[in-house]
Amino acid sequence: MINKIGKITLYVNNQEEAKKFWTEKLNFVVKFEQAMGPAMKWLEVGPSESEFTTFVLYDKNLMMTQNPKANVSHPSVILSTNDIENTYNQIKANGVEVGPLMSMPYGKMFSFKDQDGNEYLLREDV
């Protein structure tokens, strides 16, 4: 099942400006940075190299293009598991509304909703 709070997505106007803010003004470190296509990149910052939980700095406009229904006015919570398939099956069997299990270049993940319809993302971190 879920074993950590993994990532919190902060929707930003400019990833490079946000990266500079967190790393230069708050002394965070870049934990992960990878291109996701010609105009996108996955960028995570955290308080130290050893800290597991990170902020994902995600471009607001790109998210709105990908998912026009996304609420980019507040952070998005990404939970973590080390066994995505079993967790997916268990949560679904528990009657939780789940989205499709997706396999992306940067990991496997799926979304689910709580009792109030709030959406979360669960990602496999191995």
KOLZALO-680981 format. One record per atom (N, C-alpha, C): x, y, z; atom name; residue in three letters. Coordinates in steps of 0.2 Angstrom, whole numbers, plus 5000, padded with zeros to 4 digits. Example, Ala and Ser with C-alpha at 12.3 -4.5 7.8 and 13.67 -1.06 7.14 Angstrom:
! residues 2
<east->5066 north->4972 up->5039 atom->N rest->ALA> $
<east->5062 north->4978 up->5039 atom->CA rest->ALA> $
<east->5066 north->4984 up->5039 atom->C rest->ALA> $
<east->5064 north->4989 up->5035 atom->N rest->SER> $
<east->5068 north->4995 up->5036 atom->CA rest->SER> $
<east->5064 north->5000 up->5039 atom->C rest->SER> $
! end
This chain:
! residues 126
<east->5004 north->4994 up->5000 atom->N rest->MET> $
<east->5000 north->5000 up->5000 atom->CA rest->MET> $
<east->5004 north->5006 up->5000 atom->C rest->MET> $
<east->5001 north->5012 up->5002 atom->N rest->ILE> $
<east->5005 north->5018 up->5002 atom->CA rest->ILE> $
<east->5010 north->5018 up->5007 atom->C rest->ILE> $
<east->5016 north->5020 up->5006 atom->N rest->ASN> $
<east->5021 north->5020 up->5011 atom->CA rest->ASN> $
<east->5024 north->5027 up->5013 atom->C rest->ASN> $
<east->5023 north->5032 up->5008 atom->N rest->LYS> $
<east->5026 north->5039 up->5009 atom->CA rest->LYS> $
<east->5022 north->5044 up->5006 atom->C rest->LYS> $
<east->5023 north->5050 up->5008 atom->N rest->ILE> $
<east->5020 north->5056 up->5004 atom->CA rest->ILE> $
<east->5026 north->5057 up->5000 atom->C rest->ILE> $
<east->5025 north->5056 up->4993 atom->N rest->GLY> $
<east->5031 north->5057 up->4989 atom->CA rest->GLY> $
<east->5032 north->5064 up->4986 atom->C rest->GLY> $
<east->5027 north->5067 up->4983 atom->N rest->LYS> $
<east->5029 north->5073 up->4979 atom->CA rest->LYS> $
<east->5022 north->5077 up->4980 atom->C rest->LYS> $
<east->5024 north->5084 up->4980 atom->N rest->ILE> $
<east->5018 north->5089 up->4980 atom->CA rest->ILE> $
<east->5020 north->5093 up->4974 atom->C rest->ILE> $
<east->5015 north->5093 up->4969 atom->N rest->THR> $
<east->5016 north->5097 up->4963 atom->CA rest->THR> $
<east->5014 north->5104 up->4964 atom->C rest->THR> $
<east->5019 north->5109 up->4963 atom->N rest->LEU> $
<east->5017 north->5116 up->4963 atom->CA rest->LEU> $
<east->5017 north->5118 up->4956 atom->C rest->LEU> $
<east->5011 north->5121 up->4954 atom->N rest->TYR> $
<east->5010 north->5124 up->4947 atom->CA rest->TYR> $
<east->5013 north->5131 up->4946 atom->C rest->TYR> $
<east->5018 north->5131 up->4942 atom->N rest->VAL> $
<east->5022 north->5138 up->4942 atom->CA rest->VAL> $
<east->5021 north->5141 up->4935 atom->C rest->VAL> $
<east->5022 north->5147 up->4934 atom->N rest->ASN> $
<east->5022 north->5151 up->4928 atom->CA rest->ASN> $
<east->5028 north->5150 up->4924 atom->C rest->ASN> $
<east->5034 north->5149 up->4927 atom->N rest->ASN> $
<east->5041 north->5148 up->4924 atom->CA rest->ASN> $
<east->5045 north->5143 up->4928 atom->C rest->ASN> $
<east->5046 north->5137 up->4925 atom->N rest->GLN> $
<east->5050 north->5132 up->4929 atom->CA rest->GLN> $
<east->5057 north->5135 up->4931 atom->C rest->GLN> $
<east->5061 north->5138 up->4926 atom->N rest->GLU> $
<east->5067 north->5140 up->4928 atom->CA rest->GLU> $
<east->5067 north->5145 up->4933 atom->C rest->GLU> $
<east->5063 north->5150 up->4933 atom->N rest->GLU> $
<east->5062 north->5155 up->4938 atom->CA rest->GLU> $
<east->5061 north->5151 up->4945 atom->C rest->GLU> $
<east->5056 north->5147 up->4945 atom->N rest->ALA> $
<east->5054 north->5143 up->4951 atom->CA rest->ALA> $
<east->5060 north->5139 up->4954 atom->C rest->ALA> $
<east->5064 north->5136 up->4949 atom->N rest->LYS> $
<east->5070 north->5132 up->4951 atom->CA rest->LYS> $
<east->5075 north->5137 up->4954 atom->C rest->LYS> $
<east->5076 north->5143 up->4952 atom->N rest->LYS> $
<east->5081 north->5147 up->4955 atom->CA rest->LYS> $
<east->5078 north->5149 up->4962 atom->C rest->LYS> $
<east->5072 north->5151 up->4962 atom->N rest->PHE> $
<east->5069 north->5153 up->4969 atom->CA rest->PHE> $
<east->5070 north->5147 up->4974 atom->C rest->PHE> $
<east->5069 north->5141 up->4973 atom->N rest->TRP> $
<east->5069 north->5136 up->4978 atom->CA rest->TRP> $
<east->5077 north->5134 up->4979 atom->C rest->TRP> $
<east->5081 north->5134 up->4974 atom->N rest->THR> $
<east->5088 north->5132 up->4975 atom->CA rest->THR> $
<east->5092 north->5138 up->4977 atom->C rest->THR> $
<east->5091 north->5144 up->4975 atom->N rest->GLU> $
<east->5095 north->5150 up->4977 atom->CA rest->GLU> $
<east->5093 north->5153 up->4983 atom->C rest->GLU> $
<east->5086 north->5154 up->4984 atom->N rest->LYS> $
<east->5084 north->5158 up->4989 atom->CA rest->LYS> $
<east->5082 north->5153 up->4996 atom->C rest->LYS> $
<east->5081 north->5147 up->4994 atom->N rest->LEU> $
<east->5079 north->5142 up->5000 atom->CA rest->LEU> $
<east->5084 north->5137 up->5001 atom->C rest->LEU> $
<east->5089 north->5137 up->4997 atom->N rest->ASN> $
<east->5094 north->5132 up->4997 atom->CA rest->ASN> $
<east->5092 north->5124 up->4996 atom->C rest->ASN> $
<east->5087 north->5124 up->4992 atom->N rest->PHE> $
<east->5084 north->5117 up->4990 atom->CA rest->PHE> $
<east->5089 north->5114 up->4985 atom->C rest->PHE> $
<east->5089 north->5108 up->4984 atom->N rest->VAL> $
<east->5093 north->5105 up->4978 atom->CA rest->VAL> $
<east->5089 north->5102 up->4973 atom->C rest->VAL> $
<east->5091 north->5102 up->4967 atom->N rest->VAL> $
<east->5087 north->5098 up->4961 atom->CA rest->VAL> $
<east->5088 north->5091 up->4962 atom->C rest->VAL> $
<east->5083 north->5088 up->4964 atom->N rest->LYS> $
<east->5083 north->5080 up->4965 atom->CA rest->LYS> $
<east->5082 north->5076 up->4958 atom->C rest->LYS> $
<east->5079 north->5079 up->4953 atom->N rest->PHE> $
<east->5078 north->5076 up->4947 atom->CA rest->PHE> $
<east->5075 north->5081 up->4942 atom->C rest->PHE> $
<east->5078 north->5080 up->4936 atom->N rest->GLU> $
<east->5077 north->5085 up->4930 atom->CA rest->GLU> $
<east->5077 north->5081 up->4924 atom->C rest->GLU> $
<east->5072 north->5080 up->4920 atom->N rest->GLN> $
<east->5072 north->5076 up->4914 atom->CA rest->GLN> $
<east->5067 north->5079 up->4909 atom->C rest->GLN> $
<east->5069 north->5079 up->4903 atom->N rest->ALA> $
<east->5065 north->5081 up->4897 atom->CA rest->ALA> $
<east->5059 north->5077 up->4897 atom->C rest->ALA> $
<east->5053 north->5079 up->4895 atom->N rest->MET> $
<east->5047 north->5075 up->4894 atom->CA rest->MET> $
<east->5045 north->5076 up->4887 atom->C rest->MET> $
<east->5048 north->5079 up->4883 atom->N rest->GLY> $
<east->5046 north->5081 up->4876 atom->CA rest->GLY> $
<east->5050 north->5087 up->4874 atom->C rest->GLY> $
<east->5048 north->5090 up->4868 atom->N rest->PRO> $
<east->5051 north->5096 up->4866 atom->CA rest->PRO> $
<east->5050 north->5102 up->4870 atom->C rest->PRO> $
<east->5044 north->5103 up->4873 atom->N rest->ALA> $
<east->5043 north->5109 up->4877 atom->CA rest->ALA> $
<east->5042 north->5108 up->4885 atom->C rest->ALA> $
<east->5043 north->5102 up->4887 atom->N rest->MET> $
<east->5042 north->5100 up->4894 atom->CA rest->MET> $
<east->5048 north->5097 up->4897 atom->C rest->MET> $
<east->5048 north->5098 up->4904 atom->N rest->LYS> $
<east->5052 north->5094 up->4908 atom->CA rest->LYS> $
<east->5049 north->5092 up->4915 atom->C rest->LYS> $
<east->5052 north->5087 up->4918 atom->N rest->TRP> $
<east->5050 north->5085 up->4924 atom->CA rest->TRP> $
<east->5055 north->5088 up->4929 atom->C rest->TRP> $
<east->5053 north->5092 up->4934 atom->N rest->LEU> $
<east->5058 north->5095 up->4938 atom->CA rest->LEU> $
<east->5056 north->5094 up->4945 atom->C rest->LEU> $
<east->5060 north->5091 up->4949 atom->N rest->GLU> $
<east->5059 north->5090 up->4956 atom->CA rest->GLU> $
<east->5065 north->5094 up->4961 atom->C rest->GLU> $
<east->5063 north->5097 up->4966 atom->N rest->VAL> $
<east->5067 north->5100 up->4971 atom->CA rest->VAL> $
<east->5065 north->5098 up->4978 atom->C rest->VAL> $
<east->5070 north->5097 up->4982 atom->N rest->GLY> $
<east->5069 north->5095 up->4989 atom->CA rest->GLY> $
<east->5074 north->5099 up->4993 atom->C rest->GLY> $
<east->5073 north->5098 up->5000 atom->N rest->PRO> $
<east->5077 north->5102 up->5005 atom->CA rest->PRO> $
<east->5084 north->5099 up->5005 atom->C rest->PRO> $
<east->5085 north->5093 up->5003 atom->N rest->SER> $
<east->5092 north->5090 up->5003 atom->CA rest->SER> $
<east->5092 north->5084 up->4999 atom->C rest->SER> $
<east->5098 north->5081 up->4997 atom->N rest->GLU> $
<east->5099 north->5075 up->4993 atom->CA rest->GLU> $
<east->5096 north->5069 up->4997 atom->C rest->GLU> $
<east->5096 north->5069 up->5003 atom->N rest->SER> $
<east->5093 north->5063 up->5007 atom->CA rest->SER> $
<east->5086 north->5063 up->5008 atom->C rest->SER> $
<east->5082 north->5069 up->5007 atom->N rest->GLU> $
<east->5075 north->5069 up->5009 atom->CA rest->GLU> $
<east->5071 north->5066 up->5003 atom->C rest->GLU> $
<east->5067 north->5062 up->5005 atom->N rest->PHE> $
<east->5063 north->5058 up->5000 atom->CA rest->PHE> $
<east->5057 north->5063 up->4996 atom->C rest->PHE> $
<east->5054 north->5067 up->5001 atom->N rest->THR> $
<east->5048 north->5071 up->4998 atom->CA rest->THR> $
<east->5051 north->5077 up->4994 atom->C rest->THR> $
<east->5048 north->5078 up->4988 atom->N rest->THR> $
<east->5050 north->5083 up->4984 atom->CA rest->THR> $
<east->5044 north->5088 up->4982 atom->C rest->THR> $
<east->5046 north->5094 up->4979 atom->N rest->PHE> $
<east->5041 north->5098 up->4976 atom->CA rest->PHE> $
<east->5042 north->5096 up->4968 atom->C rest->PHE> $
<east->5037 north->5095 up->4964 atom->N rest->VAL> $
<east->5038 north->5095 up->4957 atom->CA rest->VAL> $
<east->5036 north->5102 up->4955 atom->C rest->VAL> $
<east->5040 north->5105 up->4951 atom->N rest->LEU> $
<east->5039 north->5112 up->4948 atom->CA rest->LEU> $
<east->5036 north->5111 up->4941 atom->C rest->LEU> $
<east->5030 north->5111 up->4940 atom->N rest->TYR> $
<east->5026 north->5110 up->4934 atom->CA rest->TYR> $
<east->5023 north->5116 up->4931 atom->C rest->TYR> $
<east->5024 north->5117 up->4925 atom->N rest->ASP> $
<east->5022 north->5123 up->4921 atom->CA rest->ASP> $
<east->5014 north->5123 up->4921 atom->C rest->ASP> $
<east->5011 north->5128 up->4923 atom->N rest->LYS> $
<east->5004 north->5129 up->4923 atom->CA rest->LYS> $
<east->5001 north->5129 up->4916 atom->C rest->LYS> $
<east->5004 north->5132 up->4912 atom->N rest->ASN> $
<east->5001 north->5132 up->4905 atom->CA rest->ASN> $
<east->5001 north->5125 up->4901 atom->C rest->ASN> $
<east->5007 north->5122 up->4903 atom->N rest->LEU> $
<east->5007 north->5115 up->4900 atom->CA rest->LEU> $
<east->5002 north->5110 up->4903 atom->C rest->LEU> $
<east->5001 north->5111 up->4909 atom->N rest->MET> $
<east->4996 north->5107 up->4913 atom->CA rest->MET> $
<east->4989 north->5109 up->4910 atom->C rest->MET> $
<east->4987 north->5115 up->4909 atom->N rest->MET> $
<east->4981 north->5117 up->4906 atom->CA rest->MET> $
<east->4980 north->5114 up->4899 atom->C rest->MET> $
<east->4985 north->5114 up->4895 atom->N rest->THR> $
<east->4985 north->5111 up->4889 atom->CA rest->THR> $
<east->4983 north->5103 up->4889 atom->C rest->THR> $
<east->4987 north->5100 up->4894 atom->N rest->GLN> $
<east->4986 north->5093 up->4894 atom->CA rest->GLN> $
<east->4979 north->5091 up->4897 atom->C rest->GLN> $
<east->4977 north->5095 up->4902 atom->N rest->ASN> $
<east->4971 north->5093 up->4906 atom->CA rest->ASN> $
<east->4967 north->5100 up->4908 atom->C rest->ASN> $
<east->4963 north->5102 up->4903 atom->N rest->PRO> $
<east->4960 north->5109 up->4904 atom->CA rest->PRO> $
<east->4956 north->5109 up->4911 atom->C rest->PRO> $
<east->4954 north->5103 up->4914 atom->N rest->LYS> $
<east->4950 north->5103 up->4920 atom->CA rest->LYS> $
<east->4954 north->5103 up->4926 atom->C rest->LYS> $
<east->4961 north->5103 up->4925 atom->N rest->ALA> $
<east->4965 north->5103 up->4931 atom->CA rest->ALA> $
<east->4965 north->5110 up->4935 atom->C rest->ALA> $
<east->4965 north->5109 up->4941 atom->N rest->ASN> $
<east->4965 north->5115 up->4946 atom->CA rest->ASN> $
<east->4972 north->5117 up->4947 atom->C rest->ASN> $
<east->4975 north->5122 up->4944 atom->N rest->VAL> $
<east->4982 north->5123 up->4945 atom->CA rest->VAL> $
<east->4983 north->5129 up->4950 atom->C rest->VAL> $
<east->4978 north->5131 up->4953 atom->N rest->SER> $
<east->4978 north->5136 up->4958 atom->CA rest->SER> $
<east->4980 north->5133 up->4965 atom->C rest->SER> $
<east->4981 north->5127 up->4966 atom->N rest->HIS> $
<east->4984 north->5124 up->4972 atom->CA rest->HIS> $
<east->4988 north->5118 up->4971 atom->C rest->HIS> $
<east->4993 north->5116 up->4976 atom->N rest->PRO> $
<east->4997 north->5111 up->4975 atom->CA rest->PRO> $
<east->4993 north->5104 up->4973 atom->C rest->PRO> $
<east->4996 north->5099 up->4970 atom->N rest->SER> $
<east->4994 north->5093 up->4969 atom->CA rest->SER> $
<east->4998 north->5088 up->4973 atom->C rest->SER> $
<east->4995 north->5083 up->4976 atom->N rest->VAL> $
<east->4998 north->5078 up->4980 atom->CA rest->VAL> $
<east->4999 north->5072 up->4976 atom->C rest->VAL> $
<east->5006 north->5070 up->4976 atom->N rest->ILE> $
<east->5008 north->5064 up->4973 atom->CA rest->ILE> $
<east->5010 north->5059 up->4979 atom->C rest->ILE> $
<east->5007 north->5053 up->4980 atom->N rest->LEU> $
<east->5009 north->5048 up->4985 atom->CA rest->LEU> $
<east->5013 north->5043 up->4982 atom->C rest->LEU> $
<east->5017 north->5039 up->4986 atom->N rest->SER> $
<east->5022 north->5035 up->4983 atom->CA rest->SER> $
<east->5020 north->5028 up->4985 atom->C rest->SER> $
<east->5022 north->5023 up->4981 atom->N rest->THR> $
<east->5022 north->5016 up->4983 atom->CA rest->THR> $
<east->5028 north->5012 up->4980 atom->C rest->THR> $
<east->5030 north->5007 up->4982 atom->N rest->ASN> $
<east->5035 north->5003 up->4979 atom->CA rest->ASN> $
<east->5033 north->4997 up->4975 atom->C rest->ASN> $
<east->5026 north->4996 up->4975 atom->N rest->ASP> $
<east->5023 north->4991 up->4971 atom->CA rest->ASP> $
<east->5016 north->4993 up->4968 atom->C rest->ASP> $
<east->5017 north->4996 up->4963 atom->N rest->ILE> $
<east->5011 north->5000 up->4960 atom->CA rest->ILE> $
<east->5005 north->4995 up->4958 atom->C rest->ILE> $
<east->5007 north->4989 up->4955 atom->N rest->GLU> $
<east->5001 north->4985 up->4952 atom->CA rest->GLU> $
<east->4997 north->4982 up->4958 atom->C rest->GLU> $
<east->5001 north->4980 up->4963 atom->N rest->ASN> $
<east->4997 north->4977 up->4969 atom->CA rest->ASN> $
<east->4993 north->4983 up->4973 atom->C rest->ASN> $
<east->4996 north->4988 up->4973 atom->N rest->THR> $
<east->4992 north->4994 up->4977 atom->CA rest->THR> $
<east->4986 north->4996 up->4972 atom->C rest->THR> $
<east->4987 north->4996 up->4966 atom->N rest->TYR> $
<east->4982 north->4998 up->4961 atom->CA rest->TYR> $
<east->4976 north->4993 up->4962 atom->C rest->TYR> $
<east->4977 north->4987 up->4962 atom->N rest->ASN> $
<east->4972 north->4982 up->4963 atom->CA rest->ASN> $
<east->4969 north->4982 up->4970 atom->C rest->ASN> $
<east->4973 north->4983 up->4975 atom->N rest->GLN> $
<east->4970 north->4983 up->4982 atom->CA rest->GLN> $
<east->4965 north->4989 up->4983 atom->C rest->GLN> $
<east->4968 north->4995 up->4980 atom->N rest->ILE> $
<east->4964 north->5001 up->4981 atom->CA rest->ILE> $
<east->4957 north->5000 up->4977 atom->C rest->ILE> $
<east->4958 north->4998 up->4971 atom->N rest->LYS> $
<east->4952 north->4997 up->4967 atom->CA rest->LYS> $
<east->4947 north->4992 up->4970 atom->C rest->LYS> $
<east->4950 north->4986 up->4973 atom->N rest->ALA> $
<east->4946 north->4981 up->4976 atom->CA rest->ALA> $
<east->4942 north->4984 up->4983 atom->C rest->ALA> $
<east->4945 north->4990 up->4986 atom->N rest->ASN> $
<east->4942 north->4993 up->4991 atom->CA rest->ASN> $
<east->4937 north->4998 up->4989 atom->C rest->ASN> $
<east->4935 north->4998 up->4983 atom->N rest->GLY> $
<east->4929 north->5002 up->4981 atom->CA rest->GLY> $
<east->4931 north->5010 up->4979 atom->C rest->GLY> $
<east->4938 north->5011 up->4979 atom->N rest->VAL> $
<east->4940 north->5018 up->4977 atom->CA rest->VAL> $
<east->4940 north->5019 up->4970 atom->C rest->VAL> $
<east->4937 north->5025 up->4968 atom->N rest->GLU> $
<east->4937 north->5027 up->4961 atom->CA rest->GLU> $
<east->4944 north->5028 up->4958 atom->C rest->GLU> $
<east->4947 north->5024 up->4954 atom->N rest->VAL> $
<east->4954 north->5025 up->4951 atom->CA rest->VAL> $
<east->4954 north->5026 up->4944 atom->C rest->VAL> $
<east->4959 north->5029 up->4941 atom->N rest->GLY> $
<east->4960 north->5030 up->4934 atom->CA rest->GLY> $
<east->4964 north->5025 up->4932 atom->C rest->GLY> $
<east->4966 north->5025 up->4925 atom->N rest->PRO> $
<east->4970 north->5019 up->4922 atom->CA rest->PRO> $
<east->4977 north->5020 up->4925 atom->C rest->PRO> $
<east->4980 north->5014 up->4925 atom->N rest->LEU> $
<east->4987 north->5013 up->4927 atom->CA rest->LEU> $
<east->4991 north->5015 up->4921 atom->C rest->LEU> $
<east->4995 north->5020 up->4922 atom->N rest->MET> $
<east->4999 north->5023 up->4916 atom->CA rest->MET> $
<east->5006 north->5021 up->4917 atom->C rest->MET> $
<east->5009 north->5020 up->4911 atom->N rest->SER> $
<east->5016 north->5019 up->4911 atom->CA rest->SER> $
<east->5020 north->5024 up->4907 atom->C rest->SER> $
<east->5023 north->5029 up->4911 atom->N rest->MET> $
<east->5026 north->5034 up->4907 atom->CA rest->MET> $
<east->5034 north->5033 up->4907 atom->C rest->MET> $
<east->5038 north->5037 up->4903 atom->N rest->PRO> $
<east->5045 north->5037 up->4903 atom->CA rest->PRO> $
<east->5048 north->5038 up->4910 atom->C rest->PRO> $
<east->5044 north->5042 up->4915 atom->N rest->TYR> $
<east->5047 north->5043 up->4921 atom->CA rest->TYR> $
<east->5044 north->5039 up->4927 atom->C rest->TYR> $
<east->5040 north->5034 up->4925 atom->N rest->GLY> $
<east->5037 north->5030 up->4930 atom->CA rest->GLY> $
<east->5030 north->5028 up->4929 atom->C rest->GLY> $
<east->5028 north->5023 up->4933 atom->N rest->LYS> $
<east->5021 north->5021 up->4933 atom->CA rest->LYS> $
<east->5017 north->5024 up->4938 atom->C rest->LYS> $
<east->5010 north->5026 up->4936 atom->N rest->MET> $
<east->5006 north->5030 up->4941 atom->CA rest->MET> $
<east->4999 north->5029 up->4939 atom->C rest->MET> $
<east->4995 north->5031 up->4944 atom->N rest->PHE> $
<east->4987 north->5031 up->4942 atom->CA rest->PHE> $
<east->4984 north->5036 up->4947 atom->C rest->PHE> $
<east->4979 north->5039 up->4945 atom->N rest->SER> $
<east->4975 north->5044 up->4950 atom->CA rest->SER> $
<east->4970 north->5040 up->4953 atom->C rest->SER> $
<east->4967 north->5043 up->4959 atom->N rest->PHE> $
<east->4962 north->5040 up->4962 atom->CA rest->PHE> $
<east->4958 north->5046 up->4966 atom->C rest->PHE> $
<east->4952 north->5045 up->4968 atom->N rest->LYS> $
<east->4948 north->5051 up->4971 atom->CA rest->LYS> $
<east->4946 north->5049 up->4978 atom->C rest->LYS> $
<east->4946 north->5054 up->4982 atom->N rest->ASP> $
<east->4944 north->5052 up->4989 atom->CA rest->ASP> $
<east->4936 north->5053 up->4989 atom->C rest->ASP> $
<east->4933 north->5052 up->4995 atom->N rest->GLN> $
<east->4926 north->5053 up->4996 atom->CA rest->GLN> $
<east->4923 north->5059 up->4994 atom->C rest->GLN> $
<east->4927 north->5065 up->4994 atom->N rest->ASP> $
<east->4924 north->5071 up->4992 atom->CA rest->ASP> $
<east->4926 north->5073 up->4984 atom->C rest->ASP> $
<east->4929 north->5068 up->4981 atom->N rest->GLY> $
<east->4930 north->5069 up->4974 atom->CA rest->GLY> $
<east->4937 north->5072 up->4973 atom->C rest->GLY> $
<east->4941 north->5073 up->4978 atom->N rest->ASN> $
<east->4948 north->5076 up->4977 atom->CA rest->ASN> $
<east->4952 north->5071 up->4974 atom->C rest->ASN> $
<east->4956 north->5073 up->4969 atom->N rest->GLU> $
<east->4960 north->5068 up->4965 atom->CA rest->GLU> $
<east->4967 north->5068 up->4968 atom->C rest->GLU> $
<east->4970 north->5062 up->4968 atom->N rest->TYR> $
<east->4977 north->5061 up->4970 atom->CA rest->TYR> $
<east->4981 north->5057 up->4965 atom->C rest->TYR> $
<east->4987 north->5057 up->4965 atom->N rest->LEU> $
<east->4991 north->5053 up->4960 atom->CA rest->LEU> $
<east->4995 north->5049 up->4964 atom->C rest->LEU> $
<east->4996 north->5042 up->4963 atom->N rest->LEU> $
<east->5000 north->5038 up->4966 atom->CA rest->LEU> $
<east->5005 north->5035 up->4961 atom->C rest->LEU> $
<east->5011 north->5036 up->4963 atom->N rest->ARG> $
<east->5017 north->5034 up->4958 atom->CA rest->ARG> $
<east->5022 north->5029 up->4961 atom->C rest->ARG> $
<east->5024 north->5025 up->4957 atom->N rest->GLU> $
<east->5029 north->5020 up->4959 atom->CA rest->GLU> $
<east->5036 north->5023 up->4960 atom->C rest->GLU> $
<east->5039 north->5023 up->4965 atom->N rest->ASP> $
<east->5046 north->5025 up->4966 atom->CA rest->ASP> $
<east->5050 north->5019 up->4968 atom->C rest->ASP> $
<east->5055 north->5017 up->4964 atom->N rest->VAL> $
<east->5059 north->5011 up->4965 atom->CA rest->VAL> $
<east->5066 north->5013 up->4966 atom->C rest->VAL> $
! end
